[in-house]
Amino acid sequence: MQLQDMAADALSGHRTTPALVADVLREAILTGILPPGQPVRQEEVAARFGLSRSPIREALRQLEGEGLVKLYPHRGAVVVGVTLGELRELVEIRVSLETLAIRLALPRLTDHDLRRLEDIIADADAMTDEDARRQWGANNWEFHAALYAPARRPRLFAMIKNLHMHVDRYVRVYFALAHASERAQTDHRRILAACRNRDVERVTFLIERDIEGVVEMLARVLPEDTDNPDQRHSARPARESADNRSDDASA
């Protein structure tokens, strides 16, 4: 699906608002339709949505606040990439917030919550390999969202969701690097078991390890920091062979 198709689908059932435009552009960025370094020209987006530039500008400002695009005077918007150093920082913040969230949530987890977590794992197990690859990010967030919701901290929850969104777009693109779905399912089962045992230290350790596994998976393909944010990209395609990745890693 291309950006114009996404716009048409969205407009068919919703009001034409900046929030709607932001939702479509965000999804295009997260799925790689608009890759890092890609210019997002207001006039082109307005034409595809059949809108004036005003709601497009507002949508781009919202996405800039989320760290997905950068607005430049006289140049417009550019999709922002991330370097390995930035990913490490995002992961450090995620660890801090998510271990806090689980410490708050664990005493409030009910049997219903635990069954919900179990159902999410079972639903992912039942997927085909192709569906698992395509929906891994959504499934991973569904599990974490169900895990932290009992904490009843909406602002903390929103910050965690935003961080998942930023990291997820790179995990989606490079999904094939480390069998991420299989690893996530194993980690999620261990987290669920620790939750059943009300073992707060064990579950915080597992969540921290689960999050930090993202850096391990992407360390071989993300660039180190660069002074030119427009050139930040998530590096080589996932189709690259394991042998080539090993050679690059040892170079």
C-alpha positions in Angstrom: 0.0 0.0 0.0 1.3 3.5 -0.9 0.7 6.8 0.9 -2.1 7.8 -1.5 -4.0 4.6 -0.8 -3.6 5.0 2.9 -5.0 8.6 2.6 -8.0 7.5 0.6 -8.8 4.7 3.1 -8.6 7.1 6.0 -10.6 9.9 4.4 -13.4 7.4 3.4 -14.4 6.9 7.0 -13.1 9.9 9.0 -13.2 13.7 9.2 -10.4 15.5 7.4 -8.5 16.8 10.4 -4.8 17.4 11.1 -5.0 14.4 13.6 -6.2 12.2 10.7 -3.3 13.3 8.5 -0.9 12.8 11.3 -2.2 9.3 11.8 -1.7 8.3 8.2 1.8 9.9 7.9 2.8 8.3 11.2 1.8 4.8 9.9 3.6 5.5 6.6 6.8 6.3 8.6 6.5 3.4 11.0 5.9 0.9 8.2 8.8 2.2 6.0 6.6 3.7 3.2 8.3 7.0 4.1 11.8 5.9 5.0 14.4 8.0 7.0 15.7 10.9 5.0 12.6 11.1 2.8 11.3 14.6 2.3 7.6 15.1 3.1 6.4 17.9 0.9 3.3 19.7 2.1 2.0 20.3 -1.4 2.3 16.7 -2.4 0.7 15.4 0.8 -2.1 18.0 0.4 -2.8 16.9 -3.1 -3.0 13.2 -2.1 -5.4 14.0 0.7 -7.3 16.6 -1.3 -6.8 19.1 1.4 -5.3 22.6 1.8 -1.8 22.9 3.3 -3.0 24.2 6.7 -4.0 20.8 8.2 -0.9 19.3 6.6 1.3 21.8 8.4 -0.4 21.1 11.7 0.0 17.4 11.2 3.7 17.8 10.5 4.2 19.9 13.6 2.6 17.1 15.6 4.9 14.5 14.1 7.9 16.7 14.8 6.9 16.8 18.4 6.9 13.0 18.3 10.4 13.0 16.9 9.3 11.4 13.6 10.1 14.3 11.2 12.2 17.4 11.3 11.0 20.7 9.9 13.5 23.0 8.2 12.9 26.6 7.1 12.4 26.8 3.3 12.9 23.1 3.0 9.9 21.5 4.6 9.8 18.2 6.5 12.2 15.3 6.4 11.6 11.9 8.0 14.0 11.5 10.9 16.1 8.3 11.2 17.9 7.1 14.3 21.5 6.1 15.0 22.7 3.4 17.3 23.6 5.9 20.0 20.1 7.3 19.9 18.5 3.9 20.0 20.6 3.1 23.1 19.2 6.2 24.7 15.6 5.3 23.8 16.2 1.8 25.3 17.7 3.2 28.5 14.6 5.4 28.9 12.3 2.5 28.1 14.0 0.3 30.8 13.5 3.0 33.4 9.9 3.7 32.6 8.8 0.1 32.0 10.4 -1.3 35.1 8.6 1.4 37.1 5.4 0.6 35.3 5.6 -3.1 36.1 6.4 -2.4 39.8 3.3 -0.3 40.0 1.2 -2.8 38.0 2.2 -6.1 39.5 0.3 -5.8 42.8 -2.8 -4.9 40.8 -2.7 -7.7 38.2 -5.8 -9.8 38.5 -6.5 -13.3 37.3 -8.4 -11.7 34.4 -5.2 -9.6 33.5 -3.1 -12.8 33.6 -5.5 -14.6 31.4 -5.5 -11.7 28.9 -1.7 -11.9 28.8 -1.9 -15.6 28.2 -4.4 -15.1 25.4 -2.1 -12.6 23.7 0.8 -15.1 23.7 -1.5 -17.9 22.4 -2.9 -15.7 19.6 0.7 -14.9 18.5 1.6 -18.6 18.6 -1.3 -19.4 16.3 -0.2 -17.0 13.6 1.6 -18.1 10.4 5.2 -17.0 10.0 4.2 -14.3 7.6 1.5 -12.9 9.9 3.9 -13.1 12.8 6.5 -11.0 10.9 3.9 -8.5 9.7 2.2 -8.1 13.1 5.0 -8.6 15.5 5.2 -4.9 16.5 1.5 -4.7 17.2 1.5 -8.0 19.1 4.5 -7.0 21.2 2.9 -3.7 22.2 -0.4 -5.4 22.9 1.4 -7.6 25.4 3.3 -4.8 27.1 0.1 -2.6 27.1 -1.8 -5.3 28.9 1.1 -5.7 31.3 1.3 -2.1 32.3 -2.4 -1.0 32.1 -3.2 -2.1 35.7 -0.6 0.5 37.0 -3.3 3.2 36.3 -0.7 5.8 35.3 -2.0 7.2 32.0 0.9 9.7 31.5 3.5 7.0 32.2 1.6 4.7 29.8 1.5 7.3 27.1 5.3 7.9 27.3 6.0 4.2 27.1 3.7 3.8 24.1 5.5 6.7 22.3 8.9 5.0 23.0 7.6 1.7 21.6 6.5 3.5 18.5 9.9 4.9 17.9 11.8 1.7 18.4 9.2 -0.5 16.6 9.7 1.1 13.2 13.3 -0.2 13.1 12.4 -3.6 14.5 9.8 -3.9 11.7 12.3 -3.2 9.0 15.0 -5.5 10.4 12.7 -8.2 11.7 14.5 -11.0 10.0 17.8 -10.3 11.7 17.3 -12.4 14.8 14.0 -14.3 14.7 12.5 -11.6 16.8 9.1 -13.1 17.1 10.3 -16.4 18.5 12.6 -14.6 21.0 9.8 -12.3 22.0 7.4 -15.2 22.6 9.9 -16.9 24.8 10.6 -13.7 26.8 6.8 -13.0 27.1 6.2 -16.5 28.5 8.9 -16.0 31.1 7.5 -12.6 32.0 4.0 -14.0 32.5 5.4 -16.8 34.7 7.1 -14.3 36.9 3.9 -12.2 37.1 2.0 -15.3 38.2 4.5 -15.8 41.0 4.4 -12.1 41.9 8.2 -12.1 41.7 8.8 -8.4 41.1 12.6 -8.7 40.9 12.4 -11.5 38.4 9.9 -9.7 36.2 11.7 -6.4 36.2 14.9 -8.3 35.2 13.1 -10.0 32.4 11.6 -6.8 31.1 14.9 -5.1 31.1 16.5 -8.0 29.2 13.7 -8.1 26.7 14.0 -4.4 26.0 17.8 -4.4 25.7 17.6 -7.3 23.3 16.4 -4.7 20.7 19.8 -3.0 20.8 21.6 -6.3 20.5 19.5 -7.2 17.4 20.0 -3.9 15.6 23.5 -3.0 16.7 25.0 -4.6 13.5 22.9 -2.6 11.1 22.3 0.9 12.6 24.9 3.6 11.9 26.8 5.3 14.6 26.0 8.9 15.3 26.3 11.4 12.4 26.3 15.1 12.3 23.8 15.1 9.4 20.4 14.0 10.7 19.0 13.9 7.2 21.4 11.1 6.4 20.5 9.0 9.4 19.1 5.7 8.1 18.6 2.3 9.5 21.3 1.1 7.2 21.4 -2.2 5.2 18.4 -4.1 4.0 17.2 -7.1 6.0 17.6 -9.3 3.0 21.3 -9.1 3.4 22.7 -12.5 4.1 23.9 -13.6 7.6 27.4 -14.2 6.2 27.6 -10.6 4.9 26.4 -9.3 8.3 29.0 -11.3 10.1 31.7 -10.0 7.8 30.6 -6.4 8.4 30.4 -6.9 12.1 34.0 -8.1 12.2 35.4 -5.5 9.9 
